[in-house]
Amino acid sequence: MRLDNRKNDELREIKFTHNFTKHALGSVLVEFGDTKVICTASVDLKKPKWMAEDDERGWVTAEYSLLPSATNTRCRRERDKVSGRTHEIQRLIGRSLRACVDLKKMPKMTITIDADVIQADGGTRTASICGGYLALKDAIEKLIASGDLVESPIIEPIAAISIGIIDDEIKLDLNYEEDSNAQVDSNVILTKSGKIVDFQTTSEGEPYEYEKMIELFAIAKAGIDKIISLY
């Protein structure tokens, strides 16, 4: 058993609260244990300026922010320039969400997902992807109802989870303390049908065996299936 009495392959308590804010077209408070992230979807009825004039696709992008009081010591706001970590995470969120939509079905439209971490206890990027997907889905449903979209561009749901090896045991959905002490740290992002969007795995010490990686991935996939069943 772990410090919070979970089994090694057990997720933290997960909760999704839809319509969490008033003005965003889609907004979800996502909670993975003590990690809490507000995910909102904003819509601009034009494509990004960098897109070619004859490119009829739309676009999905993301911004990520760790609010100052989200951790046990205050982190500074990134006002003028985002850190390398923040840039990496928001690129990951945007890339993951684009993988589950057909951009040609949302022509000349930009949807921005904002993921604001209000409390961090590990797995903020994976929680942001899950909440971001639901905020995106809610926004798309409203765009269809308003007539701004003819059909849903969503191909299939997507979800993400953290997993690692601690004291030679595979543990799913790591909190901060577990993540800080992991021998292997991984993030897995899959579609509902099991297609891989991203599989980041890093050994923090000695290399680990291929067979262990396959076992780790299988446990992560089972966890993702459970998350998607909560959508």
N, C-alpha and C positions, 0 to 999 in steps of 0.2 A: 504494500500500500504506500501511497505517496503522502506528502505532508498534508494535503487537503483530502485525504482518504479516498482518492480515486484509484481505480485500477489502472494499470499501465496503458491499456488501450481505450480508456474512457475519456470522453470529451468533458470539458468544463460545462457548467450550466450555460445554455445559449438562449438568448432572447432577442427578438426583433420587434421593435415598436415602430409601426408605420405612421406616416403623417405626423412626424414628431415636431416639425416646424411649420409655420403658417404659409410662408411665401414661396418656398421652393416647390417646383412642380413634382418632385419626388423627394421624400425625406424619411430616413430610417435611423433610429438609434439602435445600434448593434452592440450586444453585450456578450462577451466570452468571459465568464467569471468576472473578475474585477477589471478587465479591459473593456472600456466603453468608448465607442466612436460614433460621432454624428456624421452620417453620410447624406449629402444632398445632391440633387440633380438639377442643374440649370440649363435652359435651352435658349439657343440663339438661332433664329431662322435664317441663317446664312452660313456658308462653309468658311473654313479658315482662310485667311488672306494668302497663305503660302500655297494653297492648292491651285493647280492649273485651271484656267477658265473653262476648258472642255472636260474637266473631271467632274462627273455627276455624283460622286459619292458624298456622303456626309462624314462626320467625324465624331469620335468619342475620345475625350481626354480627361485627365485627372490632376488634381492638386491635393497634396497631403500636408497636414500640419500637426505638430505636437504642441498643444497649448501649454503655456508656462507652468501651470499647476498640475499638469498631468502626471508628473513623477514626484518622487519624494523630495527632490531638490529642484528649485525653479530653473527651468530652461529658458533661455533668451528667445524672444520672437525673431524670426528670420524675416526682417523687413525689406532689406535691400538685395540680399543674395541668399539663396537657399543652400544648405550644406550638401555635400556629396551624398550623404545618407538619404536626405529628404528627396533629392533629385532622383536617386535610384528607386526609391519606393514609389513615388508618383508615376514614374515611367512604367514600373511594374504593374501598377493598378490600371493605368490606361491601356497598356498592351493586353492585359488579361481581359478587360471588358470588351475591347475591340474584337477579341477572338471569339466572342459568343454572339456577335451580331453581323448581319449582312449590311455593310455600309451603303450598298447600292439601293437599299430599300428605305433609306432615310436621306434622300438627296438634298444637297445644299442646306444642311442642318448640322449644328454643332451642339453636342451635349457634353457639359462639363460636370464631372463628379468631384465634389469636394469632400474629403475625408478629414475631419477634425477630431483628433484624439483628445478627449477630455479626461481620461484616466487610463494610465498605461500599466499593464501587468503582464507583458509578453504577448506576442502574436498580434501586434497592432496592424501590420501590413496585411495579414491574412484575414483578420476581421474586417478591415477596410474593403477588401475585395468582395467579401460576402455581402456586407451592407451596401456597398457601391452597386453591386448587381441588382439588389432589390430596389434601390432608389431609381436606378436606370429603368427597371421594369415598370415601376409605378408611373414614372414620367411618360414612358412610351404609351401606356394604356390611356393616359389623359390626352396625349397628342392624337391618338386615334379617335377618341371621343370628340375632340374639337375639330377634327377634319384635317389637321396639319400633317397627319400620316395616313396613308391608305391601308397599310397592313403592318404588323409587327416585324421589325427587322431581327428580333431575337431568334437565333438558331436553336439554342438550348441553354438551360441554366449552367452556371459555373459556380464553383466554390473553392476555397483554399483552406489549408490547415498547416500548422507547424508540427514538427515531430523531431525527435532526437534520440540520441543514445546517452544515457547517464548511468555510470557504474555498470557498464556493459549490458544495460537493459534498455529496450526500446520503449519510449514513452511518448504518448500522443498529446498534442495541444499543450505545449509547454507554457508555464507561467514564467515570470521574470527570473525568479530564483533558479528554476530548473534550466532555463535557457542560458543563464550565466555560468552554469557548471557543466554544460553538455560537452561530451567528448565528440559528438557529431551533431551538427545543427542543420536541419533541413526545412524547406518550405515546399509544399506540393500544391499545385493548382490544376484542377481537372474539370472537364465538362461532365454533364450528367451521364453521358454515354461512356465516360472513362477515358476520353482523349486527353493527352497531356498538353497543357498550355505552358507550364513551367515546372521544372523540378530542380530546385537549388539544393545541393547537399555539400556540406563542407566538413572535413575532419579538422577539429580544433587541436588534435594531438597526433597520435599515431594513425596511419591509414586503417581503414576497416574493410572487411571482406565483401566481395560481390554478393554472396548469399545473404548477408546481413542487410545489404541495400535493398534486395528484392523483398525481404520480409518487412523492412521499414516502409517501403512503398505500398505494399499490400495493406498494412495497418492504416496508413494514411488514406488510402482509397476507401476503406470501410468507414472511416471517420467522415470523409467528404460525402459519402452516400447518406449518412445520417443527417448531416447539415442540410443537404438539399431536400431531404424529406420534411424539414421544418419550414421550408419556404412557403 
